[in-house]
Amino acid sequence: MKKLDSQQTKIIKELSERYNLTKKEILEIVESPFKFIRKEIKELEFQGDETQEEFETKIKNFNIPSLGKLYGNYYNFKRIQDANNKKRRSNE
């Protein structure tokens, strides 16, 4: 568990008291969507030469309440792939 600042500690304490839950339970509730998103993203497998249509069938989007939508687009995917390929070629 990462160290919390004073504002976060105050919010966790208030939620814990309001809902009669432990600090650990509150932290698990807060972190669970992000753990799920990370797991889902890590499971994605790309070869690096996908067409836009192939990319769009594989990619997943996530709506995070109060934060917005987390999504990947083909343009950024290709930019990252091109940069990685360029880096690999320069290391050879």
Secondary structure, 3 states (H helix, E strand, C coil): CCCCCHHHHHHHHHHHHHHCCCHHHHHHHHHHHHHHHHHHHHCCCCCCCCCHHHHHHHCCCEEECCCEEECCCHHHHHHHHHHHHHHHHHHC
